[in-house]
Amino acid sequence: MVTSAAAIDTELGIVKTGKEADVFLIERAVPDSDGRTPGERVILAAKRYRGPETSDFHRSSRYTEGRGMRNTRDSRAVARGSSYGRSVSASRWAYAEFEALRTLYVRGLPVPYPVQVNGSELLMEFIGDGQIAAPRLATQRGTASELYPLYAQVVEIMRQLARAGVAHGDLSPYNLLVHHGRVVVIDLPQLVEVVSNPGGMDMLYRDCVNVCTWFTRQGLGCDADAVFAELVAEMF
Ligand SMILES: Nc1ncnc2c1ncn2[C@@H]1O[C@H](COP(=O)(O)OP(=O)(O)OP(=O)(O)O)[C@@H](O)[C@H]1O
């Protein structure tokens, strides 16, 4: 009989402290079939949500409109900003991001592979080399022709999101990692359905502006209105 032992997770350090979550580096040791010897070791990213401050509630509620999360007891606790409310909120964000990653990964979009979610912690594939996280698009420099392949990938990602009827909702050069020339999208808890969410079109447009502003600064012609129009056309 083969008995299976649980994987052992070891925290190796912090990757980055963010506004709403902290990202840690985790080494997961998967036991061999004998259940004793540590076998395969993988590096994962653990994103732990803290739950928003009360002042963030309006932003949170805008994202959750149309998702059946309003007017419940938990939602009122979130609105009050109690510690229980913050933990409810943190778990919601973690589950929302896990679900977004799952949906997009299945559709073939370049997102970290979602591993598991437990309470306010989301475990996912670590995008990087060894223990070094891949750099963000915001740090990339080069001539327009050197950066063009990254631009083409970002626009293609936005097209694929549009075909799925969604927008990232907080897309920027800070939420795009560049790993050996491949662009990977992160930070997806607020993935928004563009048509059913009353603010969906605004968020899609803001994503276009954020992306185009950065690429235009790097010398690539990027017209946010034209990209937006193309993405809307993809949806209908
Ligand atoms: N899967 C991953 N692999 C490697 N690095 C990651 C991963 N997920 C997040 N990071 C790193 O952690 C940082 C913060 O992650 P993320 O943007 O998801 O959290 P956040 O709380 O929204 O941060 P911010 O306040 O900076 O927007 C990223 O900019 C990136 O450097």
The ligand as an SDF file (V2000), in Angstrom:
LIG
                    3D

 31 33  0  0  0  0  0  0  0  0999 V2000
    3.4510   34.5720   -9.6700 N   0  0  0  0  0  0  0  0  0  0  0  0
    4.4250   35.4470   -9.4420 C   0  0  0  0  0  0  0  0  0  0  0  0
    5.7060   35.1550   -9.7720 N   0  0  0  0  0  0  0  0  0  0  0  0
    6.6930   36.0460   -9.5340 C   0  0  0  0  0  0  0  0  0  0  0  0
    6.5110   37.2450   -8.9600 N   0  0  0  0  0  0  0  0  0  0  0  0
    5.2640   37.5860   -8.6130 C   0  0  0  0  0  0  0  0  0  0  0  0
    4.1620   36.7250   -8.8240 C   0  0  0  0  0  0  0  0  0  0  0  0
    3.0440   37.3360   -8.3780 N   0  0  0  0  0  0  0  0  0  0  0  0
    3.4310   38.5280   -7.9100 C   0  0  0  0  0  0  0  0  0  0  0  0
    4.7750   38.6910   -8.0510 N   0  0  0  0  0  0  0  0  0  0  0  0
    5.5850   39.8520   -7.6370 C   0  0  0  0  0  0  0  0  0  0  0  0
    4.9370   40.4630   -6.5350 O   0  0  0  0  0  0  0  0  0  0  0  0
    4.5400   41.8030   -6.8780 C   0  0  0  0  0  0  0  0  0  0  0  0
    3.1980   42.1140   -6.2650 C   0  0  0  0  0  0  0  0  0  0  0  0
    2.2260   41.2480   -6.7860 O   0  0  0  0  0  0  0  0  0  0  0  0
    0.7620   41.7590   -7.1670 P   0  0  0  0  0  0  0  0  0  0  0  0
    0.8580   42.8810   -8.1310 O   0  0  0  0  0  0  0  0  0  0  0  0
   -0.0180   40.5650   -7.5750 O   0  0  0  0  0  0  0  0  0  0  0  0
    0.2610   42.2690   -5.7280 O   0  0  0  0  0  0  0  0  0  0  0  0
   -0.3330   43.6890   -5.2930 P   0  0  0  0  0  0  0  0  0  0  0  0
   -0.5960   43.6500   -3.8380 O   0  0  0  0  0  0  0  0  0  0  0  0
   -1.4820   44.0450   -6.1700 O   0  0  0  0  0  0  0  0  0  0  0  0
    0.9090   44.6310   -5.5810 O   0  0  0  0  0  0  0  0  0  0  0  0
    0.8780   46.1940   -5.9730 P   0  0  0  0  0  0  0  0  0  0  0  0
    0.3890   46.9440   -4.7900 O   0  0  0  0  0  0  0  0  0  0  0  0
    2.3460   46.4540   -6.2850 O   0  0  0  0  0  0  0  0  0  0  0  0
   -0.0250   46.3150   -7.1780 O   0  0  0  0  0  0  0  0  0  0  0  0
    4.5730   41.8420   -8.3990 C   0  0  0  0  0  0  0  0  0  0  0  0
    4.8300   43.1180   -8.9090 O   0  0  0  0  0  0  0  0  0  0  0  0
    5.6810   40.8840   -8.7430 C   0  0  0  0  0  0  0  0  0  0  0  0
    6.9350   41.5370   -8.6410 O   0  0  0  0  0  0  0  0  0  0  0  0
  1  2  1  0
  2  3  1  0
  2  7  2  0
  3  4  2  0
  4  5  1  0
  5  6  2  0
  6  7  1  0
  6 10  1  0
  7  8  1  0
  8  9  2  0
  9 10  1  0
 10 11  1  0
 11 12  1  0
 11 30  1  0
 12 13  1  0
 13 14  1  0
 13 28  1  0
 14 15  1  0
 15 16  1  0
 16 17  2  0
 16 18  1  0
 16 19  1  0
 19 20  1  0
 20 21  2  0
 20 22  1  0
 20 23  1  0
 23 24  1  0
 24 25  2  0
 24 26  1  0
 24 27  1  0
 28 29  1  0
 28 30  1  0
 30 31  1  0
M  END
$$$$
